Every structure is written in structure tokens, then in C-alpha cells.
């Protein structure tokens, strides 16, 4: 609520599994950047699935080697939505 333009994606690895969490502020959601869409994309890259609401979402993956690629895709996703 304090940062309406924020887009945050966090990842944690535990026991060979990845957990992703995303949060998007109201301004970001208004621009079409939705946490659920981001999580679907990054989870798929990492061999998993996930989803959620426009402002918050969770997912997971099993291919730890793909973690960096999955997180790098967030920048591409946001840039595309912003038309950059």
C-alpha cells in the first residue's frame, strides 16, 4: 500500500524446490503488471506452476538451474507491459 508502483518478485530454494512470491502495487496493476501473470511465467520457466491475484501470487518450480533465467524474465515481462 505504501509503494503503489512497486513490482517485487522473491525466490527461495529449499530442498531442491523453488518457491516464488510476487507482489504488485496498485499503479503497477493499473498498468497491466499482474503478480499472478508474473508467477505463471517464472514458475513455468523453472518447471513448475503457480498463480494468484493481480496484487499477490505464489508459485513453485523444481528446476533450480533455471532460477536465474526465471528471475531475468521478470524484467522482460515488466518492460513489455510498459512498452519499453
C-alpha positions in Angstrom: 0.0 0.0 0.0 2.9 2.4 0.7 4.5 1.9 -2.8 1.8 1.8 -5.4 4.3 1.4 -8.3 6.3 -1.5 -6.8 6.8 -4.8 -8.6 8.6 -7.3 -6.4 9.4 -11.0 -7.0 11.2 -13.1 -4.4 12.5 -16.6 -4.7 13.8 -19.1 -2.2 15.3 -22.5 -2.7 14.8 -25.3 -0.2 15.3 -29.0 -0.6 15.8 -28.7 -4.4 12.5 -26.8 -4.9 11.9 -23.2 -5.7 9.2 -21.0 -4.1 8.3 -17.8 -5.8 6.3 -14.9 -4.3 5.2 -11.8 -6.2 3.6 -8.5 -5.2 2.4 -5.6 -7.3 1.2 -2.2 -6.2 -2.0 -0.6 -7.4 -0.3 1.6 -10.0 1.6 -1.4 -11.4 -1.6 -3.4 -11.6 -3.3 -0.5 -13.3 -0.6 -0.6 -16.0 -1.3 -4.3 -16.6 1.5 -5.8 -14.5 -0.2 -8.5 -12.5 1.5 -10.7 -9.9 -0.5 -13.8 -11.0 0.7 -13.4 -14.6 4.4 -12.9 -13.5 4.3 -16.0 -11.3 2.7 -18.2 -14.0 5.6 -17.2 -16.3 8.5 -17.6 -13.9 7.2 -20.8 -12.4 6.8 -22.3 -15.9 10.4 -21.4 -16.8 11.5 -23.2 -13.6 9.5 -26.3 -14.3 6.5 -25.6 -12.1 3.3 -23.7 -11.8 1.6 -21.0 -9.8 -0.8 -18.1 -9.9 -2.8 -15.7 -7.8 -4.4 -12.3 -7.7 -3.2 -9.2 -9.5 -1.6 -7.8 -6.4 -0.1 -11.0 -4.9 0.7 -14.5 -6.1 2.8 -17.6 -5.3 4.2 -20.5 -7.2 7.0 -23.0 -7.4 9.4 -24.8 -9.6 11.6 -27.9 -9.5 14.5 -26.9 -11.9 16.8 -24.9 -9.7 19.3 -24.5 -12.5 16.6 -22.3 -14.3 16.2 -19.9 -11.3 18.3 -17.1 -12.8 16.5 -17.4 -16.1 13.1 -17.2 -14.4 14.0 -14.1 -12.4 15.5 -12.4 -15.5 12.2 -13.0 -17.2 10.5 -10.6 -14.7 12.4 -7.6 -16.2 11.3 -8.6 -19.7 7.7 -9.1 -18.6 7.5 -5.6 -16.9 9.3 -3.9 -19.8 6.9 -5.4 -22.3 3.8 -4.3 -20.3 5.3 -0.8 -20.0 6.0 -0.7 -23.7 9.8 -0.2 -23.2 
